[in-house]
């Protein structure tokens, strides 16, 4: 699908995967609505995208706030009249055991990572249905398939995203609206900037460049698949986890407990 002049909405666009995705879509001539809480970061990105001579709408928005999302979606539709691709990318993690995290810290992750995706999807789905075209790309994580110690609430939010996406994809069967989840392994972004990760190793040698995931998002926007795992070889691990969990789960648990220590 040619992306020139397609309308693409990207949440969490001020940094990391979202910023990289905005750049890659802009290179292909797409028109963008870039969404984040940090207006100044969005404006910096807007300036850097000027080189691609495409339209860019800056929309400051906290996706965890349903009223903020409604205002944002209204602004996008007033500007462009439609959308073609929704990239639900906003998300974060707080490191800590369930025993030590507060209820508010757990709720905040689910509110942004999962409900933020719900709010955006619910606000843009009617126009996609009216058009009978478009694609929803939900950026999850390999943590959508593995429950990991220290980030259990984050994993829960990504499990939820994957399950919701699968159900929605079934509901939209027979339409021209696609739903695809992009699930990367560790990515070199500001994900670990939260103070809770201060004593944790930041990145492994296998961690991905955000551009790699951005290109996977572009592939996802025209894919019929439910989930694209990045890199693809990790799908073997996911398959093994679901096929022989009694072998894989103890190995994964032991590895991450060792990392915690």
N, C-alpha and C positions, 0 to 999 in steps of 0.2 A: 504494500500500500504506500503510494507516494505520500510523504508527510508535508510537502509544501502547502502552506496556508491552512493546515489542520489546526484546530484549536485544542491546545493541551493545557490542562490544569495540573499543577504539581504542588503538593503540600510538602512542608519541610524543605523548601527550596533554597533557604539561605546558606546552606553549607552541605558538605558531605555528598551523599548519593543524590539528594534532590538538586543540588547546585550542578553537579556533573550531568545529571539528566537534562536539566534546562539547557545547558551548553550544547549537548549532543542533539537535542530536538531543534534548537535554534540553527545549528549548522545545516540541518536538512530543510530549513525554511518554514518550520512550524511557528504559529503564533502562540504566545505563552501567557498564562496567568500564573504568576509565581506567588506562592502562599507561605507565610511564616509569621511568627510573632514579632520578629525583629525587622522593623521597617527599614532601618538604616542599612542592614545587611542586604535586604532585597533591592534597595536603591543602588547599592554598589554593584550587585549582580546585573541589574538593568543596564547600567553604564557599560559593563563589560560585554553585554550582549548586543550593544549598538552596532558593533562591527559586522553583525550578520544581517543588518537591515530588515529586521522583522519586528512586528508589534509585540510589545511586552506590557502587560498590566501588572502593577504591583498591588498586592492585596494583603495588608497586615491582618492576621487572623489567628486566634487561638483555637485550634480545631477541637480542643476539649470542651469548648463552650458552644452549645448548640445555637445560641442566638448569634454569636459571632460568625459561625459557619453560614447561617441563613443570610446574613448581611453580605458576606463574601460571595456566596453563590448568586445572589441578586445582582451584585456589582459585575460579576463575570458575564452573566447572561445579558445584562443591559449593554455591556461593551461589545460582546461578540454575537449575541443572539442565539448561540448554540455552543456545544462543546463536542469534540470528537474523542478525546482521550482524557481520562481522569487517573492520575497517578497518586494514590494514597501512600505517601512515604513518611510522613511525620511520625516520629517515635523516639523513645529514649528508655534507658534502664537505670535503676538504682541497685547497686550491688549490696547484698546483705542476706543473711539467713531470714527465713520467715519469722523465726522467734525474735529476731532483733529489729526487723523493719516495723515501722508503725503502720497502722491500718491506712492512714492517709497517704503514706508513701506507696503502698500497694495499690490503692485506689487511683492515685495519680497516673501510674503507668497504664492501667487498664483504660482510664479515661481518655488519654491521648492516643495510645497505640491502637486500641480496639474501637472505643466509642467515637473517637475522632474520625476513623474510617467509616463508621456507620453513618455519622452525621453528614459527611461529604457525599457518600453514596446515595443516601436518601434524598438529598437536595438536588443532585444532578440526575438521578435515575429517571425522573419523569420526562425530562427533555430528551434523554437518550431513547426512551420508549416512544415518545412522540415522533422522533426522527426515524426510529427503528434502525439505528446505526450507532456505532461507537464501541469503545473498549474501556473497561475498568482494570487497571493494573494495581494490585495491592502488594506493597513491598513488605515481606515478612522476614524470615530468617530460617536457617537450618534449625534454629531453636523452636520452630513450629513443629518439629518432629522429635526433638530430644528434650526431655525435662532435665535441666541442669542445676546443680546446687549453686546457690549464691545469686541466681537470677530467676528463681522460680516464678515470680509474678510476671517478668518479661516474657518468659517462655509461655505462660498461660495466655498472655495477650496475643502472641503469635499463633499458638494453637487455635485460639478463638477466631483469629483472622482467616486462617486456612479453612476451618470448618464452615464459617460464614460464606466464604468465597465459593466453596464447593456447592453448598446449598443454593446460593444465588445463581450459580452457573446452570444448575438443573432447572431452576425456575425460568431462566431466560432461553432455554432450549427452543429452537424453532424461530427465534428472532435473530436479528443481525447485530446483537449486542454481545460482546465477548467479555469474559472474566478470566484473568490470569494472575497467579501469585508468583512473585519473584522471591526466591529464598536463597540468599547468599550466605557463605560462611563469613568469618570475621573480615571486616572492611576497615581500611585505614582512614577513619574519619574522626570527628570529635566525640564519638560515642563514649569514649572512656574519660572525657573531661570532667564528668561529675565527680565530686570530691569523694564519693563512696569507693571509687576505683583507685584511690591514691596509692595503695600498697600492692596493687595488682600489676602483673606484667601487662604492658599495653598491647603489643601486637606479636603474633607468631610469624615465622618466616613464610607461612602459606597465606597470610592475609592478603586481601584483594585491594587493588586500586579502585577508587570510586568510579572511574571511567568504565571499568570492566562491567560493573553492575549497571551503570547507565546504559550501556549498549545492550545488556540483557533486557532492560526495561523497554527499550525500543523494539527489540525482537518480540517481547511479550505483547506489545500493543497491536500486533497483527498475527498473534498465534492462537490456535484453537486449543492449546493445552491448558490444563488447569494450573500446573505448577512447573516453573523453570527453576531448577536448582543450579547455583553457580558456585564453583565449577561443576560441570556435569558429572564428573567422576564421583562426587560426594553422594550422588543418588544411590550408588552401591551400598554405602553405609546406611542410608535411610531404608533401603530395601531389606538389608540384613536386620536392622533394628525391628522392623515390623514382622519379619519372618522368623527370626530366632531371638526374641527379646530377652529370653532367659540367659542367653550368652552375652549379648551386646550390652544390656543395661548394667550389669555388674562391672564390666570393663570401663564403660563410660563414667560411671559413678566413681570408681576408684581413681581414674585419671584426673577428674576434676576435684576430688577431695584432696589429692596430692597437690594440685595447683593451689588450692586454698591455703594449704599449710605453708 
